[in-house]
Amino acid sequence: MDIYTVENEPCLIIENEKKIMVVADLHLGIEYELYTKGVKLGSITRKIKKSLEKIIEKKEIDEIIFLGDLKHNIPLISFREERDVPHFLDLPVPFRIIKGNHDGNIERLTDEKIYNKIFVDNILLTHGHLKIKERPEYIIVGHSHPAVTFKDDIGKVTKEKCFLFGSLKNEKTKIIVLPAFSPLITGISINKEKIPGYFFKNNLIEMKNLKIYLLDHTYLGKFKDLV
């Protein structure tokens, strides 16, 4: 079994007897919330789907696991989600959906079974907002939308999505945190802001040795070196 990220893409692949692509936090329908705040955008669901299908074809993906927050609006389903999500899920490969905190009533949008967690061999996949008692070799989560803020010599500030690789305190269990797949969500600055999520909130992660990688595989070092 092998676990690796896809260069320049906010997703990873689990490869055993087949290739499983894992993506988190697509937040389909977030455009509606932005619209209510005065930001007028057309639907970007089609663009996200094309990005996904491009990876599927290039990497010869056999299955997708959506790691929560496939949709965005809570507690209700917006008209945009009613229209776009079923079309989005017409994919060329099988998929499974893990329910995130934004996925209320998602059962109305698909006939597929909805999960709270999924095991792939010794890997536990879950969204990352709920308590998890199991301690397998790996836990893979989303929810936290990790990113890093940079400031250059002239004061320009930029933010880049990142992956987090670490382990739980006093445990052999390794943890991987995925960035948001949505292009409209850059994320939470781990070097500037409080990181959300069950494992962070409950101080279960060995933070100082948490390794940080940008989407292009640039290694930024450990968390203790950034803060």
Secondary structure as GFF3:
##gff-version 3
##sequence-region A 1 227
A	DSSP	beta_strand	2	5	.	.	.	ID=ss1
A	DSSP	beta_strand	11	15	.	.	.	ID=ss2
A	DSSP	beta_strand	19	23	.	.	.	ID=ss3
A	DSSP	alpha_helix	30	36	.	.	.	ID=ss4
A	DSSP	alpha_helix	45	59	.	.	.	ID=ss5
A	DSSP	beta_strand	63	66	.	.	.	ID=ss6
A	DSSP	alpha_helix	79	88	.	.	.	ID=ss7
A	DSSP	beta_strand	95	98	.	.	.	ID=ss8
A	DSSP	three_ten_helix	106	109	.	.	.	ID=ss9
A	DSSP	beta_strand	114	115	.	.	.	ID=ss10
A	DSSP	beta_strand	117	120	.	.	.	ID=ss11
A	DSSP	beta_strand	123	126	.	.	.	ID=ss12
A	DSSP	beta_strand	138	141	.	.	.	ID=ss13
A	DSSP	beta_strand	146	151	.	.	.	ID=ss14
A	DSSP	beta_strand	157	167	.	.	.	ID=ss15
A	DSSP	beta_strand	174	177	.	.	.	ID=ss16
A	DSSP	beta_strand	188	189	.	.	.	ID=ss17
A	DSSP	alpha_helix	198	201	.	.	.	ID=ss18
A	DSSP	three_ten_helix	207	209	.	.	.	ID=ss19
A	DSSP	beta_strand	211	214	.	.	.	ID=ss20
A	DSSP	beta_strand	219	222	.	.	.	ID=ss21
A	DSSP	alpha_helix	223	226	.	.	.	ID=ss22
###
